Amino acid sequence: MSDTIQTITVPERPYPLVSVELNQYNASTGEAISAVKSLNFKYTTVSGQTEPVVIKMKVRGVTRVSNIRVAIVNASPHIVGAIGNQGSDGTIGTGNFGIEHSSEFAVKSSLTTFFAGINSTESPSSSYNVSILNSSKTGSEFVYLTAKAGAVTGAGFVTYKWFFDFI
């Protein structure tokens, strides 16, 4: 018997094959439209709620995602979250940035739940994050987003960020 010690080196893999896809769906039919590069809310009247934008997130290169959350991390100063009692998913019943989520596609003309505030620290554990369920091992439910337009709203008036755990 040999007293030789064998060393095995395990190379580090800092997630080189992991990618996140956000896809937008037609709000009337549920058909996939395109990959999301930026969200474009349709114009609405001042103080009116935009038509919902429908998206889903899918993560490639992982076995499973969990603990999916969506947050607003930046918004124009004239559009702020509202105060209210948060539901189990972190939403409230009134506000300026609408968010709903569903495992099945549904046509929605307006939303009834909203982000409770802005996660300005971009923390994955912020109480302002909204919890989203999985529709598959590596994907989210349908997520519906709206915004209430202020008097002056230009490109980039709101920034969303997704958080999730994966293996």
C-alpha positions in Angstrom: 0.0 0.0 0.0 1.3 3.4 -0.9 1.3 6.5 1.3 1.0 8.8 -1.6 -1.5 11.6 -1.2 -3.4 12.5 -4.4 -4.6 16.0 -4.8 -7.6 16.7 -6.9 -8.2 20.3 -8.1 -11.7 21.4 -8.8 -11.8 24.3 -11.2 -14.0 27.3 -10.2 -16.9 28.1 -12.3 -18.3 31.6 -11.6 -21.5 30.9 -13.5 -20.2 31.4 -17.0 -23.1 29.6 -18.6 -25.9 31.3 -16.7 -28.1 33.8 -18.5 -31.4 35.5 -17.8 -34.0 36.0 -20.4 -37.0 38.4 -20.1 -39.7 37.9 -22.7 -42.6 40.2 -23.4 -46.0 38.8 -24.2 -48.9 40.4 -26.1 -51.3 41.8 -23.4 -54.4 40.8 -25.4 -53.4 37.3 -26.7 -50.6 36.0 -24.5 -48.4 35.3 -27.5 -44.7 35.8 -27.0 -43.6 39.1 -28.7 -39.9 39.5 -28.1 -37.0 39.5 -25.7 -37.1 42.5 -23.5 -34.3 45.1 -23.9 -36.4 47.8 -22.3 -40.0 48.1 -21.3 -42.1 50.6 -23.2 -45.3 51.6 -21.5 -47.9 53.0 -23.9 -48.7 56.7 -23.5 -51.6 57.5 -21.2 -53.2 60.6 -19.8 -51.6 62.5 -16.9 -52.2 60.5 -13.7 -53.6 57.6 -15.8 -52.4 54.0 -15.5 -50.7 52.6 -18.5 -51.8 49.4 -20.2 -50.1 46.4 -18.6 -46.9 45.1 -20.0 -46.6 41.3 -19.6 -43.3 39.6 -19.1 -41.8 36.3 -17.9 -38.3 35.6 -16.7 -36.4 32.4 -17.6 -32.9 31.5 -16.4 -30.8 29.3 -18.6 -27.8 27.2 -17.4 -29.2 26.4 -14.0 -31.1 23.4 -12.5 -33.7 25.4 -10.6 -34.5 29.0 -9.5 -36.4 29.9 -6.4 -37.2 32.9 -4.2 -37.9 35.1 -7.3 -38.4 38.8 -6.4 -39.0 41.9 -8.5 -38.2 45.4 -7.2 -38.2 49.0 -8.4 -34.7 50.3 -7.7 -35.1 53.7 -9.2 -38.0 56.0 -10.1 -38.5 59.6 -11.1 -39.0 61.7 -7.9 -42.5 62.7 -8.9 -43.7 59.1 -9.0 -43.4 57.4 -5.6 -44.8 54.3 -4.0 -47.9 54.5 -1.8 -48.3 53.6 1.8 -50.5 50.6 2.8 -50.6 47.2 4.4 -48.5 44.7 2.4 -49.9 41.4 1.2 -48.1 38.1 1.5 -46.2 38.8 -1.8 -45.2 42.3 -0.7 -47.8 44.2 -2.8 -50.3 46.9 -1.5 -53.7 47.9 -2.8 -53.0 51.4 -4.0 -50.0 53.0 -5.6 -48.3 54.3 -8.8 -46.4 51.2 -10.0 -48.7 48.3 -10.6 -47.6 44.7 -10.4 -49.6 41.4 -10.5 -48.4 37.9 -11.3 -50.2 34.8 -12.4 -49.3 31.2 -13.4 -51.8 31.4 -16.3 -52.0 34.2 -18.8 -55.0 36.6 -18.3 -56.1 39.7 -20.2 -55.9 42.7 -17.8 -56.8 46.2 -18.6 -55.6 47.6 -15.3 -53.9 46.3 -12.1 -55.2 46.3 -8.5 -51.9 45.6 -6.6 -48.8 47.8 -6.5 -45.2 48.0 -5.4 -45.1 49.3 -1.8 -42.0 51.4 -2.4 -38.6 51.8 -4.0 -35.8 49.4 -3.1 -33.1 52.2 -3.5 -30.4 50.0 -1.8 -31.0 47.2 -4.4 -31.1 44.7 -1.6 -32.5 41.2 -2.4 -34.1 41.1 1.1 -35.9 44.5 0.9 -39.5 44.6 2.1 -40.3 46.5 -1.1 -39.5 43.5 -3.3 -42.5 41.6 -4.7 -42.4 37.8 -4.5 -43.1 36.0 -7.7 -43.8 32.2 -8.0 -42.2 29.8 -10.4 -44.1 28.6 -13.5 -41.4 26.0 -14.2 -38.1 25.0 -12.5 -36.3 27.8 -14.2 -38.9 30.4 -15.0 -41.3 32.9 -13.4 -45.0 33.3 -13.6 -46.4 35.9 -15.9 -45.7 39.4 -14.4 -47.9 42.3 -15.3 -46.5 45.9 -14.8 -48.1 49.3 -15.1 -47.1 52.8 -14.2 -49.2 55.9 -13.3 -47.8 58.7 -15.5 -46.8 61.9 -13.9 -46.9 65.3 -15.5 -43.5 64.8 -17.1 -42.4 61.3 -17.8 -39.6 60.5 -20.1 -37.5 57.4 -21.0 -35.9 55.7 -18.0 -38.4 57.0 -15.4 -38.4 53.6 -13.6 -35.8 50.8 -13.3 -36.8 47.3 -12.2 -34.5 44.6 -10.9 -35.0 40.9 -10.5 -33.6 38.8 -7.7 -33.6 35.0 -7.4 -31.7 32.1 -5.9 -30.5 29.2 -8.1 -28.7 25.9 -8.1 
